[in-house]
Amino acid sequence: MQTLLAGVLAVFGFAPFGMFPLSVVALLVLFRVWHRCERAAQAAKAGFTFGMGLFSFGVGWIYVALHDYGYMHPLLAITATLLFAALASTPLVLAGYALVRFRVSPNVKVLLVMPALWVLAEWFRGLLFTGFPWLAFGYAQVSDSPLIGYAPLFGVYGVSLAVAVSAGLLLFVSQVRWSAAGKLALGGLVVLWLAGAALQQVAWTQPIGEQFKVSLLQGNIPQDEKFSQEKLVSTLETYRRLAQGSDARLIVLPETAIPLLRHNVPAYYQEILRDHVRQNGGDILIGAFEKEGGHYFNSVYSLGTAESQHYRKDHLVPFGEFIPLRGVLGWFINDVLQIPMGDLTSGGDAQVPLAVAGQLVAVNICYEDVFGEEIIRPLPQATLLVNVTNDAWYGESNAAVQHNQMSQMRALESGRMMLRATNTGVTSVIGTDGQVLAQLPQHEEGVLTAQVQGYSGSTPYVRWGNIAVLLLLALMLGAALSYPRR
């Protein structure tokens, strides 16, 4: 029960609550329980219950998508949500099991092994079954914690490591009290946080070119109406009206804002949008589906002064956008869930930034911006990041604000501004320091217009990706194993 409640407590460190020290407190509780475990099964159970508290409470909005918009029976939706939480907890089960198997001194476990295994579990969760890095503890440090200074160097997992090391140091101090070792550990904790604050003052990238005006459109189309034929004309009219009301050089529509295949979008409609943005001297990015051969893509394409280009979503969501093991599980999408366009094709990971509005824009669609190692692929060529998404699937839950917080981390890691155009929110402009510079209220129609800036150069994370933090983890575990057991 103790670890279950600690997992629930950790959720309050993330948006919208923003009480980032609770991440350290929650880990301190887990580490203390792990420290007392003598058997691997005990530690594995502690990891599982912590994960169930974290994910059942933190991503319970999955129920909304399954029941309210996937039309799954309530009991089945609850079961599926809990099973998902259990699956997401699996890496913590493995971490707890491995911890007891490490034959090292208790203090070395607290200071080196526990923090390293925690971050390895987060990293592994980001890979497992195409990855679910949601609620990695580094995200809770955005944007007020001093520890975000480590993001441009080591990415979100590096920030998570700083959180975990902080918890380990506090546990160590609580054990040795005010001995010389305790004072040294406390000093190390202070240095860790002060160094993070100092790193925030470093400008890793540089502005390039002049500032220019951007408009991000939020149509606020209810999810249960988004793909309705009866509402199609109304949807098209909403985005035409919002776009024509903007004089921005770059206008961005949300993910699948136009709920049609691109070749079915009326030619006159596209001409209206093209002519308007040409008068502005710029371009418009439009979210729609594309078809090529027998394949369907979740895409963003451009119209305007530049030659028309497109980006096709690479990292697809299993069961939402493609069917794993289609021959066995295809019935799940077709018969149990009612998700439109639920079997798409990936656009591939070698796509180049879009040359629009005088910028090189790296577009990512919806869930893709939760994978830092993928967002940096088009860097340092890209000067600007744009995310288009539709979090209407999750109603008025915390999903959208959690998602926006992860986009803030991507801006920090890359040293680029992040522009988010969403259907129902959070539509926002995020600076290179991870701060939200402007945003629209959720669940309201609107246009967010702001002056933005392109950037050039590379942060260390752009150059290293996750390799640097994985090397740190390997060094920590290697040092633990080589340290005399006594």
Secondary structure by P-SEA (a helix, b strand, c coil): caaaaaaaaaaaacccccccaaaaaaaaaaaaaaaacccaaaaaaaaaaaaaaaaccccccccccccccccccaaaaaaaaaaaaaaaaaaaaaaaaaaaaccccaaaaacccaaaaaaaaaaaaacccccccccccccccccccccccccccccaaaaaaaaaaaaaaaaaaaaccccaaaaaaaaaaaaaaaaaaaaaaccccccccbbbbbbbbbccccccccccccaaaaaaaaaaaaaaaccccbbbbcccccccccccccaaaaaaaaaaaaaaccbbbbbbbbbcccccccccccccccccccccccccccccccccccccccccccccccccccbbbbcccccccccccccccccccccccccccccccccccccbbbbbbbcccccccaaaaaaaaaaaaaaaaccbbbbbbccccccccccccccccccccccccbbbbbbbbbbbcccccccccaaaaaaaaaaaaaaaaacccc
